Amino acid sequence: MLQQREQRGKSGGCHNWEFHVHALSKSGMSRAEYCRRHNLSARALGYRQKKLRFLKANPSQLVAVMIPTKDPAQTFDAPASLHLLLPGNLSIAVGDRFSPQTLSRLLATLEGR
């Protein structure tokens, strides 16, 4: 199932956008009419329709990556000095003591999925 985020509409209340996108398609109403009746922004609902269509067409998959460490006491709670933001709400945080070979393998794995 798609990860759902709630956003605020004109009324200031929270809306389950996936629910509204589905309900609109079943309603037979135009987007403008549906939004007027439910006090929603037609622009925001249109954005969510496109986003949900994209997410359904491009589902993200998690890839298991083994990271060998030389020091078993090494911790990963140090602040990351580099953040890579990838499509599909994926991100990679790289600390100061990273292995370039491991990062290269991780990126190659993500590119091949």
DOMAR-708402 format. One record per residue (C-alpha): x, y, z. Coordinates in pm, whole numbers, plus 50000, padded with zeros to 5 digits. Layout:
residues N
XYZ;...
//
This chain:
residues 113
500005000050000;501195035049932;502705054450212;500135080450302;500845115650413;498165138850532;498125174650411;496065204450515;493295216550283;491495249950268;489595242050586;492815236750783;491815200850863;493775170050767;492785150250459;493575114850351;494435122949991;494515086849870;490945082749997;489805114449817;491505104749490;489735071049500;486395086449604;486615112249324;487115085149062;484015066649191;481855098049231;481315107148867;481805143848962;484315167848817;487335174949034;486135210649091;482675199249203;484085171949430;486485196549591;483745222449650;481575196249824;484455184050043;486115217750102;489355207249929;491795225449706;491285213449347;494945220749276;496095199849574;493825170849477;495095172249118;498665171249247;497835140849462;496195123149168;499365127048963;501605117149252;499605085649333;499565075648964;503355079648956;503875059949278;501675031449155;503575030348825;506995032348999;506805013149327;509915016549538;511654985549661;514074982049947;517424966949863;519384948550132;523004960250143;525654943750355;528244968150487;531394951450615;533024969250906;536574965451024;535824979451367;532914961651544;532664990651790;532055015151505;528835034351559;526595050451298;525085077251520;527655103651422;526245132251215;526365126250842;528505149850640;526785141050309;523105134450234;521985120349899;518285124649825;516975099949569;513605096849393;510925077949580;511685092849923;515005074349947;518005090250108;521545079750191;523465095750477;527245092850456;529435100050757;533055111150767;534365075450801;532755059050499;534065033650254;534125046849896;533945011049765;530825003649971;529145035849859;530005027549497;528464992649533;525355007349698;524845032649417;525395005949151;522804983849321;520275012249334;520875021348969;520294985148864;516944980149034;
//
